[in-house]
Structure formats: C-alpha cells, structure tokens
C-alpha cells in the first residue's frame, strides 16, 4: 500500500493560515470595559473614564490602576498630555485634581471658585506644569502656573474676536492653544494668550494636533487636515461604523465602541 502523498502547495496553504492566525493577536488587541470616553498618552497608556472613575491600562492593555473621588462627582475631562501629571477637571465642583503616573495625588487640589472663577467650562494642561481654563462668565482664556498664579489671559474673547463663542474642547500643542467652537471653527492662541488664527473646520467634538495636522473622526473615517496647506484627507476605518471615537498615538490607532477599545497598528487599517 502506497503512503499518502500530501502536495507541497497544500502544506504551504495550511502553514500560511496557521501563521496568520498566530500573528493576528499581535496586530490587534482589545480592552473590554464600560466607559464614557477615553484618552491615550504619548507612552501608549490608555485611560478610560466612567462617571467618577478613572482607570489606567498599560500599552499591553493590562490593567494598571484606578482612581475615583466620590466627593467631587463625575470627571468632566482628563488631559494626559504629561503622563507624569494628569489633569482631571470636575466641572460640577469647579475643582482640578492632578495625578501622577501611579494615579496618586500629585499636588494640591485647585478650587477655581477660590481663584475667583466660578463658571469655568473647560480646563487643559499647559507647558511647565501650568494649565489653561476657559471661563464662561467673561468669555476669557486664562493660563495659570504650577502655583495657580495667573500668568496669561486673553481678555473677553467676544470683544476681541467680535463673535459669539461656545467652545466644547481645548488642547495645547507646541506652544499654541487650540480652542474648538463647533459652530465657528478652531481658534488658535499663543502661550501668552494672543490670538493667532482661526482654522475653519466646524462641527467637531474633539481632535488631535500633530505638527501641521489636525486629526479627527468624521462618520466612519479618520480625517487629517493640514491647516497650512488647507488640505483634508480621509480614510475609511475597518469596523468603525459604530465607533464612538478614534485616536492616534505612536503609529497605533485606538477605536472605541460602546463597551470596548480596539487597538491596531496603523498598517492594519
């Protein structure tokens, strides 16, 4: 009786399928958890926010630590620009909390009411451990240093810019503050609070800044806008029809859904 003969091509196909299945987990990973929104720092650490609770995951997606303060209510925003000093804002109580990379208190809690700002809508991190606020009461951006001393301000932006502003997000990048107003565009200010320009992209909830590019989610696509060349480019994302947010960091893309975050290499979009 002749031994069974297995064609070389069949062996190659089986090997290729096995290799593909083995490599797939290396290209994609998932965090399954309940959350309202998320953020990613420049080291690849992932932060999910669910009500009053902040949870940190390592780049490997392994759980690392958790922080909550029931006395302050829900966390309005978390700025992870500096992984060694996270900026948490609690709008209901007008309080700012600073955490280190272990999610332990980094410094004294800042009460904006005690500083004289009782209607602050937005807070974000700034260079040299300073921070920005947007105060709705007088339509003003104010920058404070590490000791909560006022070091820069814009004055009333309604008068300066001659327009109504309803900002919903702001972030600082490379010495410039980007203030997002969905109805009118993105207003850019320098580190001293001087108005620089307006970028005419509207209807955004959030965005990321990298060099001359803005990255943002539009429907099921990830888009970039070069605000020097005025060029926009979009790429449809796999499995992104029901996604809630998209972020880029260190050649990885983070796509969030209702109960999970999927992390992929950019080459695997």
C-alpha positions as CSV (number, residue, x, y, z in Angstrom):
1,X,0.0,0.0,0.0
2,X,1.4,3.4,-1.1
3,X,1.9,6.1,1.6
4,X,-0.4,9.1,1.4
5,X,1.1,11.9,-0.6
6,X,0.5,15.5,0.5
7,X,1.2,18.1,-2.2
8,X,3.7,20.8,-1.2
9,X,1.1,23.5,-2.2
10,X,-1.4,22.2,0.3
11,X,1.2,22.2,3.0
12,X,2.1,25.8,2.2
13,X,-1.5,27.0,2.4
14,X,-2.0,25.3,5.8
15,X,1.2,26.9,7.1
16,X,0.1,30.3,5.8
17,X,-3.3,30.1,7.5
18,X,-1.8,28.9,10.8
19,X,0.8,31.7,10.7
20,X,-1.9,34.3,10.0
21,X,-4.0,33.2,13.0
22,X,-0.9,33.2,15.2
23,X,0.1,36.7,14.2
24,X,-3.4,38.3,14.4
25,X,-3.4,38.9,18.1
26,X,-0.1,40.8,17.8
27,X,-1.7,43.2,15.4
28,X,-4.9,43.8,17.3
29,X,-5.8,44.0,20.9
30,X,-9.0,44.9,22.8
31,X,-9.9,46.3,26.1
32,X,-13.4,45.4,27.1
33,X,-14.9,47.6,29.8
34,X,-17.7,50.1,30.4
35,X,-16.7,53.8,29.9
36,X,-18.0,57.2,28.8
37,X,-14.8,58.3,27.0
38,X,-11.1,57.5,26.8
39,X,-7.7,59.0,26.3
40,X,-4.2,57.8,25.3
41,X,-0.9,59.4,26.4
42,X,2.3,59.6,24.4
43,X,3.7,56.5,26.0
44,X,0.7,54.4,24.9
45,X,-1.0,54.2,28.3
46,X,-4.8,54.1,27.9
47,X,-7.3,55.8,30.3
48,X,-11.0,55.2,30.5
49,X,-13.4,57.4,32.3
50,X,-16.7,56.1,33.6
51,X,-18.6,58.6,35.7
52,X,-16.3,59.4,38.7
53,X,-13.9,56.6,38.0
54,X,-10.6,56.8,36.0
55,X,-8.9,53.6,35.0
56,X,-5.4,53.2,33.6
57,X,-4.3,50.4,31.3
58,X,-0.7,49.8,30.2
59,X,0.2,49.8,26.4
60,X,-0.1,46.0,26.6
61,X,-3.8,46.6,27.6
62,X,-3.1,45.2,31.1
63,X,-5.0,46.8,33.9
64,X,-2.7,49.1,36.0
65,X,-4.6,51.3,38.4
66,X,-7.9,53.1,39.3
67,X,-8.8,56.4,40.8
68,X,-12.0,58.0,42.0
69,X,-13.2,60.7,44.2
70,X,-16.8,60.4,45.2
71,X,-16.9,63.8,46.8
72,X,-16.3,65.6,43.5
73,X,-18.8,63.8,41.3
74,X,-18.2,62.8,37.7
75,X,-14.9,63.6,35.9
76,X,-15.6,66.2,33.1
77,X,-12.3,65.8,31.3
78,X,-8.8,64.3,31.6
79,X,-5.8,65.8,30.0
80,X,-2.9,63.2,29.6
81,X,-0.5,65.5,27.7
82,X,2.0,64.9,30.5
83,X,1.8,61.3,31.7
84,X,3.6,62.3,34.9
85,X,0.9,64.9,35.8
86,X,-2.6,64.2,34.6
87,X,-5.1,67.0,34.8
88,X,-8.6,66.0,35.9
89,X,-11.4,68.5,35.8
90,X,-14.6,68.3,37.9
91,X,-16.9,71.0,36.4
92,X,-19.8,70.5,38.9
93,X,-17.5,71.4,41.8
94,X,-15.1,73.7,39.8
95,X,-12.1,71.6,41.0
96,X,-8.9,70.5,39.3
97,X,-7.1,67.4,40.5
98,X,-3.5,66.5,39.5
99,X,-2.4,62.8,39.4
100,X,1.0,61.2,38.9
101,X,1.7,58.2,36.7
102,X,0.5,55.9,39.6
103,X,-2.8,57.7,39.7
104,X,-1.9,59.2,43.1
105,X,-2.4,62.8,44.0
106,X,0.4,64.8,42.5
107,X,-0.2,68.2,44.2
108,X,-2.9,70.3,46.0
109,X,-6.4,70.3,44.5
110,X,-7.2,73.6,42.8
111,X,-10.5,75.3,43.6
112,X,-11.3,77.6,40.7
113,X,-14.0,79.3,42.9
114,X,-11.3,80.3,45.4
115,X,-9.4,81.8,42.5
116,X,-12.4,83.8,41.5
117,X,-13.6,81.8,38.5
118,X,-17.0,80.3,39.3
119,X,-18.2,79.5,35.7
120,X,-15.3,77.6,34.2
121,X,-16.4,75.3,31.3
122,X,-13.0,73.9,30.1
123,X,-9.6,73.0,31.6
124,X,-6.5,71.7,29.9
125,X,-2.8,71.1,30.6
126,X,-0.1,73.6,29.5
127,X,3.7,73.6,29.3
128,X,5.8,73.6,32.5
129,X,3.1,72.1,34.7
130,X,0.8,75.1,34.1
131,X,-2.8,74.9,33.0
132,X,-5.5,76.8,31.0
133,X,-9.1,77.5,31.8
134,X,-12.0,78.9,29.7
135,X,-14.2,80.9,31.9
136,X,-17.8,81.3,30.5
137,X,-18.7,84.2,32.8
138,X,-16.4,86.7,30.9
139,X,-15.6,84.6,27.8
140,X,-11.9,84.5,28.8
141,X,-9.0,82.1,28.5
142,X,-6.6,82.3,31.5
143,X,-3.3,80.5,32.0
144,X,-2.0,79.6,35.5
145,X,1.4,78.4,36.5
146,X,2.2,75.4,38.8
147,X,1.4,77.6,41.8
148,X,-2.0,78.6,40.4
149,X,-0.8,82.2,39.8
150,X,-2.3,83.9,36.7
151,X,0.4,84.3,34.1
152,X,-1.5,85.0,30.8
153,X,-5.0,85.9,29.7
154,X,-6.9,86.8,26.6
155,X,-9.5,89.3,27.9
156,X,-13.1,89.0,26.8
157,X,-12.9,87.0,23.5
158,X,-16.4,88.1,22.5
159,X,-15.0,91.6,22.3
160,X,-11.5,90.6,21.0
161,X,-12.8,88.4,18.2
162,X,-16.2,90.2,17.6
163,X,-18.1,86.9,17.6
164,X,-20.1,84.6,19.8
165,X,-18.1,81.6,21.1
166,X,-19.5,78.3,22.5
167,X,-16.3,76.2,22.9
168,X,-16.6,72.5,23.8
169,X,-12.9,71.4,23.8
170,X,-9.4,72.8,24.0
171,X,-5.8,71.5,24.0
172,X,-2.3,72.9,23.9
173,X,0.3,71.7,21.5
174,X,3.8,73.0,20.9
175,X,3.2,76.4,22.4
176,X,-0.2,77.1,21.0
177,X,-3.7,76.6,22.5
178,X,-6.4,75.3,20.2
179,X,-10.0,76.3,21.3
180,X,-12.7,74.3,19.5
181,X,-16.0,76.0,18.7
182,X,-18.2,73.6,16.7
183,X,-20.3,76.4,15.1
184,X,-17.4,78.7,14.0
185,X,-14.1,76.8,13.9
186,X,-10.9,76.3,15.9
187,X,-9.3,79.4,17.4
188,X,-5.6,79.3,17.9
189,X,-3.7,81.4,20.6
190,X,-0.1,81.6,21.6
191,X,1.3,80.7,25.0
192,X,0.7,84.4,26.1
193,X,-2.9,84.4,25.1
194,X,-2.5,86.4,21.9
195,X,-4.9,85.4,19.1
196,X,-3.1,83.8,16.2
197,X,-5.6,82.5,13.7
198,X,-8.9,80.6,13.1
199,X,-9.0,77.2,11.4
200,X,-12.3,76.9,9.6
201,X,-13.2,73.3,10.5
202,X,-16.7,73.1,12.1
203,X,-18.9,70.6,13.9
204,X,-16.0,68.8,15.7
205,X,-16.3,67.3,19.2
206,X,-12.6,66.7,19.7
207,X,-9.4,66.5,17.7
208,X,-5.6,65.8,18.0
209,X,-2.8,68.1,16.9
210,X,0.4,66.8,15.4
211,X,2.8,69.3,13.7
212,X,0.7,71.0,11.0
213,X,-2.1,68.4,11.0
214,X,-5.3,68.1,12.9
215,X,-6.7,64.5,13.2
216,X,-10.4,63.9,13.8
217,X,-13.2,61.4,13.4
218,X,-15.8,62.0,10.7
219,X,-18.6,59.4,10.4
220,X,-16.7,56.1,9.8
221,X,-13.5,57.8,8.7
222,X,-10.3,59.2,10.3
223,X,-9.5,62.5,8.7
224,X,-6.5,64.8,8.7
225,X,-6.4,68.5,7.9
226,X,-3.2,70.4,7.1
227,X,-4.0,73.9,8.3
228,X,-1.1,75.4,6.4
229,X,-1.9,73.9,3.0
230,X,-5.7,73.7,3.7
231,X,-5.8,70.1,2.6
232,X,-8.1,67.5,4.0
233,X,-7.7,63.7,3.6
234,X,-9.9,60.9,5.0
235,X,-9.6,57.2,5.3
236,X,-12.4,54.8,6.0
237,X,-11.7,52.7,9.0
238,X,-12.4,49.0,9.2
239,X,-15.2,48.1,11.7
240,X,-15.7,51.7,12.5
241,X,-19.4,52.1,11.5
242,X,-20.5,52.0,15.2
243,X,-17.4,53.6,16.7
244,X,-17.7,56.4,19.2
245,X,-14.2,57.9,19.0
246,X,-10.8,57.5,17.3
247,X,-7.3,58.4,18.4
248,X,-3.8,58.1,17.0
249,X,-0.7,57.6,19.1
250,X,2.8,56.1,18.3
251,X,1.8,54.5,15.0
252,X,-1.3,52.9,16.6
253,X,-4.9,53.7,16.2
254,X,-7.4,53.4,19.0
255,X,-11.1,52.9,18.0
256,X,-13.7,53.0,20.8
257,X,-17.1,51.3,20.8
258,X,-19.9,51.2,23.3
259,X,-18.1,48.7,25.6
260,X,-14.6,48.2,24.2
261,X,-11.5,49.9,22.7
262,X,-9.7,48.2,19.8
263,X,-6.0,48.9,19.3
264,X,-4.4,48.3,15.9
265,X,-1.2,49.1,14.1
266,X,-1.7,51.8,11.5
267,X,-0.6,49.4,8.7
268,X,-3.6,47.2,9.5
269,X,-6.3,49.8,9.0
